[in-house]
Amino acid sequence: MAHIDCICPSKADGQMRHPDGDEITLRETLGFRSVLALRNEPMVLKTEDPDASTGEILAALTEGYLVFGVESWTLVDAKGKPIPVTRANVREHLLSRPDAAIVVADAADERYSAVVLPLLLRASNSSPLTPTSDSTSPTNGGSTKRPKRSSPSSTTSSPTAGTATTTSLLAGGSNS
């Protein structure tokens, strides 16, 4: 759980809705799909922006922790009605407030990084998601001509009329 200064709209009389602040609860663990999305995020970011820095990659990962990790919160709208936790609402109400988002991000990093970072390291050693423009097959520097077909076999058949059985197994005997 993370405790932040209240980010809810003020009451009609100008009073703060939660003078003691808002509570943001993070999921105990992230689901399979969320973890895979987080694992793939750096590859997607580097594909979109090859110059993305390590800091930007880590920021995107932490943003994902919040988008996927927030389970509940005490946020309400201008009428005092609870704001449901959705990805869009996390982006709109929490990520748009860096001062509050950083507090929750620190708690999320502490909770989720031990699981996600090893997956990222493993993913960073794997092949990129996008196909390469050049061939990845080894070349020998030779021409690209196809080899010619070989000519038909020139072996001849030997006559078999004079062959005989060389083992008694066919006649029902034994080798011992």
Secondary structure as the mmCIF struct_conf table of DSSP 4:
data_model
#
loop_
_struct_conf.conf_type_id
_struct_conf.id
_struct_conf.beg_label_comp_id
_struct_conf.beg_label_asym_id
_struct_conf.beg_label_seq_id
_struct_conf.end_label_comp_id
_struct_conf.end_label_asym_id
_struct_conf.end_label_seq_id
STRN STRN1 ALA A 2 ILE A 4
BEND BEND1 CYS A 8 CYS A 8
HELX_LH_PP_P HELX_LH_PP_P1 PRO A 9 LYS A 11
TURN_TY1_P TURN_TY1_P1 ALA A 12 ASP A 13
BEND BEND2 GLY A 14 GLY A 14
BEND BEND3 ARG A 17 ARG A 17
TURN_TY1_P TURN_TY1_P2 PRO A 19 ASP A 20
STRN STRN2 ASP A 22 LEU A 26
HELX_LH_PP_P HELX_LH_PP_P2 ARG A 27 ARG A 27
BEND BEND4 GLU A 28 THR A 29
HELX_RH_AL_P HELX_RH_AL_P1 PHE A 32 GLU A 48
TURN_TY1_P TURN_TY1_P3 PRO A 50 ASP A 51
HELX_RH_AL_P HELX_RH_AL_P2 THR A 54 GLY A 69
STRN STRN3 VAL A 70 TRP A 73
STRN STRN4 VAL A 76 VAL A 76
TURN_TY1_P TURN_TY1_P4 ALA A 78 LYS A 79
BEND BEND5 GLY A 80 GLY A 80
HELX_LH_PP_P HELX_LH_PP_P3 LYS A 81 LYS A 81
STRN STRN5 PRO A 82 PRO A 82
HELX_LH_PP_P HELX_LH_PP_P4 ILE A 83 PRO A 84
HELX_RH_AL_P HELX_RH_AL_P3 ARG A 87 ASN A 89
HELX_RH_PI_P HELX_RH_PI_P1 VAL A 90 LEU A 95
TURN_TY1_P TURN_TY1_P5 SER A 96 SER A 96
HELX_RH_AL_P HELX_RH_AL_P4 PRO A 98 SER A 124
TURN_TY1_P TURN_TY1_P6 ASN A 125 ASN A 125
BEND BEND6 SER A 126 SER A 126
BEND BEND7 LEU A 129 THR A 130
HELX_LH_PP_P HELX_LH_PP_P5 PRO A 131 THR A 132
BEND BEND8 SER A 133 ASP A 134
BEND BEND9 SER A 137 SER A 137
BEND BEND10 GLY A 141 GLY A 141
HELX_LH_PP_P HELX_LH_PP_P6 LYS A 145 SER A 153
HELX_LH_PP_P HELX_LH_PP_P7 SER A 157 PRO A 159
TURN_TY1_P TURN_TY1_P7 ALA A 161 GLY A 162
BEND BEND11 SER A 168 SER A 168
HELX_RH_3T_P HELX_RH_3T_P1 LEU A 169 ALA A 171
TURN_TY1_P TURN_TY1_P8 GLY A 172 GLY A 172
#
